[in-house]
Amino acid sequence: MTLKVRQWAHGGGPLTPLQWQGWQDMDPQLVLVFAAPEHFIAGELAGVLAQAFPKACLAGCSTAGEIVPGGAMTGAATVTALHFDHTQVRQAVTELSHMGESRAAGMRLGEQLVGPELDAVLVFAQGVRVNGSAVVAGLADVLGDQLPIIGGLAGDGTAFRQTWVLSNQGPSTTHLVAVGLYGSALQLGYGAFGGWTPFGPARRVTRCAGNVLYELDGEPALEVYKRYLGDYAVDLPASALHFPLAMEGRNRECSGLIRSVLGVDGQQGSMILAGEIDPEGYLRLMHASRDALVDGALWAAKSAATRLGVPPQLALLVSCVGRRVVMGTQTDEEVEAVADVVGHGVPLTGFYAYGEISPLDGANYGRLHNQTMTVSLWAER
């Protein structure tokens, strides 16, 4: 596997296909693009990349921040071109017309990718008006629950209004894209860890539908949540990034999954979460210190490196916008913590997302996470 990574600032001068000429010589099969929303609104970047790499699979999304070696950027684009020696690549694209169709959309992606030697799936979904866990579940319905699925939900800073997904069909506010990786030559190591601490009592879910939470302990969920937030409540939904929800099972066991609040409905007293909720489970509020979040990124990287077992050739990081909001000027530290584990010479790319997709430690199948640093390490034999 050979690869190149480049960062491009918005307004940094005109883009032309000639600027990628040295990259064209390596004949990439996959070009990953993570960029601030303005790059997709202008449309220039996607058009130039399509011209420069007409045979490559283009895949990526808009972000809530771009991850580059040394830390995070805002308003930039990061482009990673990969040439595989022994791995085949296939793209799947589908339309998501409304949130309730999320599982069906995941199934449609899976049906396009089914084939012998499918080894892993990389998926990028819209970050708003989507049920991220249902998309992952739909993929698993078709492809099985032992296939690694990694990726994330697109972002648009902290606006939560409109996001973009990039495929060979161009940038879109309604498409989902998945990339199938075929063959046994590609090795993946993955890790996911939060670093958040639950506080307050666990509240029983008494009414929900998919990823919409209506009641906790028989009360309107939004009212319960606002009581805990206090002064932060006036800034919902953005302030919810500071206070995600830990999912617990019906027997109060910790599931290891966290849910972010993507939107609120004051009339119904409900909250839209990034993924589905256990209708018989419990939820607890969480908070975190900056140091705890950096430690979480460190553990995610260590888990990925242990699982890979060989020196990585690429590190793909998908972290949550909520972590960036909480860490502020210390955001770079979680990226540096990963680099300390995998090696500062390893190419690194990624983005801040509205949801992160990765297997949990000890499992192979993908799950939707929120407020989590996910690390996937790639190496081709």
C-alpha positions in Angstrom: 0.0 0.0 0.0 1.3 3.5 -0.9 -0.5 6.7 0.0 -0.2 10.5 0.1 -1.9 13.0 2.4 -2.4 16.7 1.7 -4.2 19.5 3.6 -5.8 22.4 1.7 -7.1 25.6 3.3 -10.2 27.2 2.0 -9.3 30.3 0.1 -5.7 29.1 -0.3 -5.6 29.7 -4.1 -7.2 28.0 -7.1 -7.2 24.2 -7.4 -6.3 22.5 -10.7 -5.9 18.9 -11.7 -2.3 19.6 -12.5 -1.6 20.1 -8.8 -2.3 16.4 -8.2 -0.1 15.2 -11.1 2.4 13.5 -8.9 -0.4 11.7 -7.1 -1.9 10.5 -10.4 1.2 8.5 -11.1 0.6 6.2 -8.1 -2.8 5.3 -9.6 -4.9 5.5 -6.4 -8.0 3.3 -6.1 -9.4 5.2 -3.1 -9.3 8.9 -2.4 -10.7 10.0 1.1 -11.8 13.6 1.5 -12.7 15.2 4.8 -13.5 18.9 4.4 -15.2 21.9 6.0 -18.7 22.5 4.6 -17.6 25.6 2.6 -15.5 23.3 0.3 -18.7 21.4 -0.6 -20.8 24.5 -1.0 -18.3 26.0 -3.4 -18.0 22.6 -5.2 -14.5 23.3 -6.5 -12.6 20.6 -4.5 -14.9 17.7 -5.5 -14.8 18.7 -9.2 -11.1 19.0 -9.4 -10.6 15.6 -7.6 -13.0 13.9 -10.0 -11.0 15.3 -12.9 -7.6 14.4 -11.4 -8.6 10.8 -10.3 -11.3 9.6 -12.8 -10.7 6.0 -12.0 -10.5 6.3 -8.2 -13.3 5.8 -5.7 -13.9 9.2 -4.1 -15.4 9.0 -0.6 -15.7 11.4 2.3 -17.9 14.0 4.0 -18.2 17.5 5.5 -16.8 17.8 9.0 -16.9 19.6 12.3 -13.1 19.9 12.1 -10.4 18.2 10.1 -7.8 15.9 11.8 -4.3 16.3 10.5 -0.8 15.3 11.9 -0.3 17.4 15.0 -3.9 18.2 15.7 -7.2 19.7 14.4 -8.0 22.3 11.7 -11.0 24.4 10.9 -12.1 25.4 7.4 -9.6 23.1 5.7 -9.8 19.9 3.5 -7.6 16.8 4.0 -7.2 14.5 1.0 -5.7 11.0 1.3 -5.0 9.0 -1.8 -4.4 5.2 -1.4 -3.0 2.7 -3.8 -3.5 -0.9 -2.7 -1.3 -3.7 -4.0 -3.6 -6.6 -3.2 -6.9 -5.1 -2.1 -10.0 -4.4 -4.3 -12.3 -1.5 -3.8 -16.0 -1.1 -4.6 -18.3 1.9 -3.9 -22.0 1.9 -3.0 -24.2 4.9 -2.9 -27.8 5.4 -1.9 -30.3 8.1 -1.2 -31.7 8.8 2.3 -35.0 10.6 1.9 -35.9 10.8 5.6 -34.6 9.6 9.0 -37.1 6.7 9.2 -35.5 5.1 6.1 -32.1 4.8 7.7 -32.1 1.1 8.2 -33.4 0.4 4.7 -30.7 2.8 3.3 -28.0 0.7 5.1 -29.4 -2.4 3.6 -29.3 -1.0 0.1 -25.6 -0.1 0.6 -25.0 -3.7 1.8 -26.7 -5.2 -1.2 -24.4 -3.3 -3.5 -21.3 -4.5 -1.7 -22.1 -8.2 -1.2 -19.4 -10.3 -2.8 -16.7 -12.9 -2.1 -13.8 -11.8 0.0 -15.5 -8.7 1.4 -13.3 -8.0 4.4 -14.4 -4.6 5.7 -16.7 -1.6 5.0 -16.0 2.1 5.3 -19.2 4.2 5.5 -20.0 7.9 5.6 -23.5 9.1 6.3 -25.3 12.4 6.7 -25.0 13.9 10.2 -28.5 15.3 10.5 -31.9 13.7 9.8 -30.4 10.3 10.1 -30.4 7.4 12.5 -26.8 6.4 12.5 -27.2 3.1 14.4 -30.0 2.1 12.1 -27.7 2.6 9.0 -25.1 0.3 10.6 -27.7 -2.2 11.5 -29.0 -2.3 8.0 -25.5 -3.0 6.6 -25.2 -5.8 9.2 -28.6 -7.2 8.1 -27.2 -7.9 4.7 -23.5 -8.4 5.3 -23.6 -10.2 8.7 -22.6 -9.1 12.2 -19.0 -10.2 12.1 -17.8 -7.8 9.4 -15.8 -4.7 10.6 -17.7 -1.5 9.7 -15.9 1.8 10.3 -16.6 5.4 9.4 -18.7 8.3 10.7 -21.5 10.8 10.4 -20.8 14.1 8.6 -20.7 17.4 10.3 -21.1 21.1 9.6 -19.2 22.7 12.5 -21.6 22.9 15.4 -24.5 24.2 13.3 -26.4 20.8 13.0 -28.2 22.1 9.9 -26.9 20.6 6.7 -24.1 18.1 5.9 -22.5 16.7 2.8 -21.4 13.3 1.7 -19.0 12.8 -1.2 -19.0 9.9 -3.6 -18.2 9.5 -7.3 -21.7 11.0 -8.0 -20.4 14.3 -6.4 -21.2 16.0 -3.1 -24.8 15.5 -1.8 -26.9 16.5 1.2 -29.0 13.3 0.8 -26.6 10.5 -0.2 -24.8 7.9 1.9 -21.6 6.3 0.6 -19.9 3.0 1.6 -16.7 1.5 0.4 -16.2 -2.2 0.3 -12.6 -3.5 0.8 -12.0 -7.0 -0.6 -9.4 -9.6 0.0 -7.3 -10.8 2.9 -4.3 -8.6 2.4 -5.6 -5.6 4.3 -5.3 -5.8 8.0 -7.2 -3.5 10.3 -6.8 -2.7 14.0 -9.5 -0.6 15.7 -10.2 0.9 19.0 -12.9 3.2 20.5 -12.9 4.9 23.9 -14.7 7.9 25.4 -13.3 9.1 28.7 -16.6 10.5 29.9 -17.9 9.9 33.5 -21.6 9.3 34.3 -23.2 11.4 37.0 -26.6 11.6 38.7 -29.1 8.7 38.8 -29.9 6.4 35.9 -33.2 7.3 34.4 -35.4 4.5 32.9 -36.5 4.9 29.3 -40.3 4.8 29.4 -41.1 5.9 25.8 -39.0 6.1 22.7 -39.2 5.4 19.0 -35.9 4.5 17.3 -33.6 7.3 18.1 -36.3 9.7 19.4 -36.5 9.8 23.2 -39.9 10.9 24.5 -40.0 10.0 28.2 -37.6 9.2 31.1 -39.2 7.8 34.3 -42.6 8.8 32.9 -41.7 12.5 32.4 -41.0 14.3 29.2 -37.4 13.6 28.4 -36.5 17.1 27.5 -37.8 18.5 30.8 -35.7 16.0 32.8 -32.6 16.8 30.7 -33.1 20.6 31.1 -33.2 20.3 34.9 -29.8 18.8 34.9 -28.4 21.3 32.4 -29.5 24.4 34.3 -28.2 27.5 32.7 -26.8 25.4 29.8 -30.4 24.6 28.7 -31.0 27.9 26.9 -28.3 27.0 24.4 -29.8 23.6 23.4 -29.1 21.6 21.2 -25.5 22.9 21.0 -24.9 22.8 24.7 -25.9 19.1 24.8 -22.4 18.4 23.4 -21.1 18.9 27.0 -23.6 16.4 28.4 -24.0 13.2 26.4 -26.0 10.2 27.6 -24.6 6.8 28.7 -26.7 3.8 27.6 -27.3 1.1 30.2 -29.1 -2.2 29.7 -32.4 -3.3 31.4 -30.3 -4.8 34.2 -28.3 -1.5 34.6 -25.2 -3.0 33.0 -23.1 -0.5 31.1 -23.3 -1.0 27.3 -20.1 1.0 26.5 -22.2 3.1 24.1 -22.8 6.9 24.4 -25.5 8.9 22.7 -25.3 12.6 21.7 -28.4 14.9 21.4 -28.8 16.1 17.8 -32.0 18.0 18.3 -34.9 18.8 20.6 -38.6 19.3 20.2 -40.0 21.7 22.7 -43.7 21.0 21.8 -43.4 17.3 22.3 -40.8 17.4 25.0 -38.6 15.0 23.1 -35.0 14.7 22.1 -33.5 13.3 18.9 -30.4 11.3 19.6 -27.7 10.3 17.0 -28.6 6.6 17.3 -31.2 4.2 18.6 -32.1 3.8 22.3 -32.8 0.5 24.2 -36.6 0.9 24.9 -36.1 -1.2 28.0 -32.9 0.4 29.1 -31.6 3.3 31.2 -29.8 6.6 30.4 -27.4 8.6 32.6 -25.9 12.0 31.9 -22.2 12.2 31.5 -19.5 14.9 31.7 -15.7 14.8 31.3 -12.5 16.7 32.0 -10.1 17.5 29.2 -7.5 15.2 30.6 -9.9 12.3 30.7 -10.8 12.7 27.1 -7.1 12.8 26.1 -6.6 9.6 28.1 -9.6 8.1 26.2 -7.9 8.8 22.9 -4.7 7.2 24.2 -6.5 4.0 25.1 -8.4 3.8 21.8 -5.0 4.0 20.0 -3.5 1.4 22.2 -6.4 -1.0 21.6 -6.1 -0.5 17.8 -2.4 -1.0 17.8 -2.7 -4.2 19.9 -5.4 -5.6 17.6 -3.4 -4.8 14.4 -0.2 -6.4 15.7 2.0 -5.0 12.9 3.4 -1.5 12.1 0.5 0.6 10.7 0.7 2.3 7.3 -2.2 4.6 7.9 -4.1 5.9 11.0 -7.8 7.0 10.4 -9.2 8.9 13.3 -12.9 9.8 13.7 -13.6 11.8 16.8 -16.8 13.5 18.1 -17.5 17.2 17.7 -18.5 17.2 21.4 -15.0 16.2 22.4 -13.6 19.1 20.5 -16.1 21.6 22.1 -15.1 20.4 25.6 -11.4 20.3 25.0 -11.2 23.7 23.2 -7.6 24.7 22.8 -6.4 21.4 24.1 -8.0 19.5 21.2 -4.7 18.9 19.5 -3.6 16.8 22.6 -5.9 13.9 21.8 -4.5 13.7 18.2 -1.0 13.9 19.6 -1.8 11.1 22.1 -2.7 8.8 19.2 0.4 9.7 17.3 2.5 8.9 20.3 1.2 5.4 20.2 1.2 4.7 16.5 4.3 6.6 15.7 4.7 10.2 14.4 5.9 8.9 11.1 2.6 7.1 10.3 0.4 9.1 7.9 -2.7 10.3 9.8 -6.0 11.6 8.6 -9.6 11.9 9.9 -12.3 14.3 11.0 -14.6 15.5 13.8 -18.0 13.9 13.3 -21.6 13.9 14.6 -21.2 10.2 15.2 -18.4 7.6 15.0 -18.7 4.1 13.6 -16.3 1.4 14.8 -16.4 -2.0 16.5 -16.3 -2.0 20.3 -13.3 -3.6 21.9 -13.4 -7.4 21.7 -16.0 -7.4 18.9 -15.8 -7.4 15.1 -19.0 -5.7 14.1 -19.5 -2.0 13.8 -21.5 0.1 16.2 -22.4 3.8 16.3 -20.7 5.8 19.0 -21.0 9.3 20.2 -18.5 11.5 22.1 -15.9 8.8 21.3 -12.5 8.8 19.7 -12.3 5.9 17.2 -9.0 4.8 15.7 -8.5 2.4 12.8 -5.0 1.4 11.8 -4.5 0.0 8.3 -1.7 -2.2 7.0 -1.5 -4.2 3.7 0.5 -7.4 3.6 
